[in-house]
Amino acid sequence: MTCRPDHLTITAPSLQAGKDWLFERLGIDPQQGGEHPRMGTHNLLLRLGASIYLEVIAVNPAAPNPGRPRWFELDRLPADATPRLSGWVARTQDIQVSLAEAREDLGVAMPMARAHLQWLISIPEDGSLPFGGAGPTLIEWQTPSHPAQSLHDLGCQLLSLELQHPEPGRISELIRRLGVADPEVLVTVTAGSSAGLVARIRTPAGLRTLGPD
């Protein structure tokens, strides 16, 4: 079964902080997304292709505590933290099959909904990022069209995603087992002293890079 890059995740202490951080790097403001009641979070969105986008996500201060660790390690984020590209999500047609094929602990599939969207997504019980963010979160959309198709096209496109990790062989094997491939996005694995991501994005102002500062 093939998995494809679905979206990138920018975690931030607030949506405004994430919006400002992204504008400094891309020169573009993401559009309003929505709320995730089950996780107590909300987001902003930026289209990066016909079926891929970027998400700025933060704890929603107006939402009740979800009673469990929030996804993408948001509960561990200090109030003065710098926003960062912290994770990526891979799309699959059958999340249970992909979780089994991964042979790594990527979490359990949980049902989610926001407005008219419904999906299953893999979330570790402690809310952690798989392999510190180098490993993918898995998603299975249960709606007829991909959410990127309803976002404004501001001329941005994801060209490549580099997965950095101290155990590059393990990440490469995980990517192979999941069948991660996309004709428009080059996904590579490199050795790094710590886990990290580097995304190269074409914008109306030229090529821009999101990654470790």
Residue, then its C-alpha position, 0 to 999 in steps of 0.5 A: m500500500t502506498c502512502r503520500p505526504d498529506h500535510l506538514t505541521i507547524t506547532a506554535p504556542s499560539l496561532q498568532a505566533g505561528k502565523d507571524w513565524l510563517f510569514e517571516r519565512l514564506g511571506i504569506d499568511p495562512q488562512q483560517g482553519g477551524e477547531h478540533p474539539r476532541m484535542g482542544t486545538h485549532n489551526l491555520l492552513l496553507r495550500l501546498g498543492a492539489s492534495i497537500y497543505l501546511e497546518v499551523i496548530a496550537v492549543n485553543p485557549a477557549a476549549p476545555n481540556p481534552g482529558r488526554p495528551r494533545w497531539f503533536e506534543l502541544d502540551r509540552l510546548p512552553a508559552d514562549a516557545t518558537p514555532r517550528l516545523s515539527g511533524w508531517v502527516a502521510r495519507t493512506q487508504d487504510i490506516q489499520v493496514s498501514l499501522a500494521e505494515a509500519r512495524e513501529d509504534l506510530g500510535v493508534a487510529m482515532p476518529m476525528a472531525r472538524a466542520h464537514l471533515q472526518w478522518l482517522i489519524s494515528i496518535p501515540e497515547d502520550g501525544s508524542l511525535p513519532f521518531g521526534g517528528a521524523g516519522p510520519t503521523l498517518i491519516e485516512w480521510q473519510t471525505p470525498s475530496h481532499p481538504a487542500q482542494s477547498l483552500h485558496d491557491l496562493g502559489c505555494q508548492l511543496l517540492s521536497l521533504e527531508l527527514q533527519h534522524p540519528e537512525p536514518g536506516r530505521i527511518s528509511e526502512l519505515i518509509r519503505r514499509l509504508g510505501v511513501a511516494d509522491p511524484e511531485v514531492l521528493v522525500t529523503v532521509t538523512a543522518g542528523s544529530s537530532a530529529g528534524l525536518v526540512a521542507r523546501i517550498r516554491t512561493p511566488a517570491g521564490l524558493r523558501t525553506l522551513g526547518p531548524d533555524 
